[in-house]
Amino acid sequence: MAPNQATTTRATSTEPLDESGRRVAIIGAGASGLAAIKCCLDEGLVPVCFERTSEFGGLWRYKDDPVEGQGCVMKSTVINVSKEMMSYSDFPAPENLPIFMHNSQVCRRLLSLKVLS
Ligand SMILES: Cc1cc2nc3c(=O)[nH]c(=O)nc-3n(C[C@H](O)[C@H](O)[C@H](O)COP(=O)(O)OP(=O)(O)OC[C@H]3O[C@@H](n4cnc5c(N)ncnc54)[C@H](O)[C@@H]3O)c2cc1C
């Protein structure tokens, strides 16, 4: 793909949604977009997320070969927020994860929210 050429991956909820629910457009499926999808679902809204790349997770999805215009953590990046602080109350982090997670663990946690289809 040429730099800055946008493709859009559309992700919607896997939940059966009430026809009367209001649709909410969410741009980007990084940490913020995924949280926004979860909040919409929690409130009975219908999220439709548009992601310009073919993958979800935003900059927490490490790439061996950086892509121009797309941010990415370094291979060694460890998050500086504890798992307790960054967890949702209804989706606590497992005991076996370190308090400060490696970027691969952060990405897996984001994707395991299961808010995408
Ligand atoms: C190297 C680095 C390390 C960091 N470490 C920490 C840390 O340890 N702790 C911390 O709290 N924060 C950290 N941050 C801050 C970081 O910004 C957040 O952790 C978080 O990733 C931000 O999520 P986001 O969804 O806002 O952005 P991103 O993760 O950048 O995701 C944005 C998404 O939107 C998509 N997108 C962008 N434009 C469009 C468009 N026009 N149409 C469709 N899709 C679009 C992108 O492709 C991407 O998937 C770090 C940031 C960087 C750069």
The ligand as an ORCA input file, in Angstrom:
! r2SCAN-3c Opt
* xyz 0 1
  C       5.863      4.907     21.333
  C       4.675      5.227     22.227
  C       4.602      4.659     23.492
  C       3.500      4.934     24.317
  N       3.473      4.391     25.542
  C       2.448      4.682     26.373
  C       2.410      4.124     27.673
  O       3.313      3.395     28.104
  N       1.342      4.436     28.462
  C       0.321      5.242     28.015
  O      -0.622      5.464     28.750
  N       0.361      5.767     26.786
  C       1.381      5.519     25.962
  N       1.410      6.080     24.723
  C       0.312      6.961     24.338
  C      -0.600      6.317     23.299
  O      -0.954      7.379     22.452
  C      -1.784      5.562     23.909
  O      -1.312      4.530     24.746
  C      -2.756      4.903     22.905
  O      -2.141      4.002     22.023
  C      -3.498      5.921     22.100
  O      -4.555      5.217     21.476
  P      -5.349      5.855     20.298
  O      -6.412      4.860     19.937
  O      -5.752      7.236     20.662
  O      -4.286      6.019     19.118
  P      -3.565      4.902     18.237
  O      -3.089      3.761     19.050
  O      -2.561      5.667     17.441
  O      -4.712      4.365     17.263
  C      -5.312      5.198     16.292
  C      -5.973      4.288     15.257
  O      -6.757      5.082     14.383
  C      -6.480      4.727     13.047
  N      -6.743      5.910     12.229
  C      -6.087      7.092     12.250
  N      -6.630      7.952     11.385
  C      -7.675      7.292     10.811
  C      -8.627      7.667      9.833
  N      -8.625      8.903      9.284
  N      -9.560      6.766      9.474
  C      -9.583      5.527     10.029
  N      -8.695      5.110     10.958
  C      -7.755      6.009     11.346
  C      -5.044      4.283     13.055
  O      -4.738      3.443     11.958
  C      -4.964      3.551     14.397
  O      -5.317      2.190     14.294
  C       2.479      5.818     23.872
  C       2.573      6.396     22.601
  C       3.649      6.113     21.787
  C       3.748      6.762     20.419
*
